[in-house]
């Protein structure tokens, strides 16, 4: 027992010596009376705080008969303290360091990391290090940071790195460090660092079970990751989930989300996914980008407003799939690679306002079926077509046409509400028709064109294509070989202020802009 006491006393004596040495150096450099008084007062305060922790350690060693053979977590309990050298602190105060008090032992390797010394090997203590780092960073103005009461330690957002050294229950540490009721967003980066050979990171069943108040979870993995059944159980307050697993070949079953009753949005990227048996009554938005789907179907989601499937590989889209999402207002199928798809299956989506079918691979949309779409609420349509379709049942506000080889403007005359037009074609098709080519489109206020050397364009001619007085010419923000003439300052300005979308559709579009995805 005496050896344990000696170990504790020796450690805290070293801390007090560091405080004394730092204080004396500051006193030598500072002759101002008030500054010297502040330095001495802070020294005394730090020494007293260290003595308080020392007394608590010695009392529990005596009480619990702790010996030197016990682990450091038992010896240095119920409190621990260490000195953190903060770069920001050095710039802002005389002391240039902080005394950090915790309710648990902090290993030397973690203390070294906090002071900027990394060995870059996978560590079992990453959760401890990163949580302490964020708590300390949020208290840079304090000379003494007391983190010994978790309920007082609040973070709204936390970023953690996982590696193969992480324990299966590593997140159970969080309630011992901070007030998890106040933690809203958790971002996890899975990276193996120097691990060699085929490795799989497992997110174990119940790993998030302690985070019942979490509302946003983002998981980014640069390595092979397996989501075990039940790994998301316990996230009863989760509203938004993003999973981006760039090297995952494991299948993610969306039925694993069925216990997340509060889930409002889910976005999954770059992995194999099964959507069958998904049953989440409150789910409003699904994004499946760059994923592999054997089949799209098998779910009933009455409240789903937005579905984004762009850049996805789908073996089959069931003809009945959209009968389970009757309230859909936003559907993005841009660059979908699909074996079988009949555009007729979209008819019946009476609330659909935004539809993007551009660059559908393998399954080209038949012109006749496109022209006969029955979508009474549709305002935005993007589709590839060699000619301008003559829509019989649509009243569009924005039309985007790709791969146009023949341009017949009269086919647009039955679209009197058309505000925006986007063409990917040969500009000669437009210039040969003259500046009055769109003169009958009285509502047109925005025109985009891709497929031209912008530097050789007659900008005034381009501006004259729109019969408005306040038209501006812009190089296209997304394409070097395109331009835009518009009364609007930006595409986003047009989408949100120029077109009459519902709030549900606007929210889906905002997610697109937030992730830098083009329209």
PyMOL commands that set and color helices and strands:
alter all, ss='L'
color gray80, all
select helices_A, chain A and resi 2-29+33-64+72-75+87-92+108-114+126-137+150-152+170-176+180-182+254-257+321-324+343-346+367-371+409-412+428-431+454-456+459-464+491-498+503-514
alter helices_A, ss='H'
color red, helices_A
select strands_A, chain A and resi 80-84+98-102+144-146+157-162+185-190+201-203+216-221+225-227+240-245+251-253+265-269+272-274+285-289+292-293+306-308+313-314+330-332+337-338+354-356+361-362+380-384+398-402+420-424+446-450+472-475+482-486
alter strands_A, ss='S'
color yellow, strands_A
deselect
rebuild
show_as cartoon
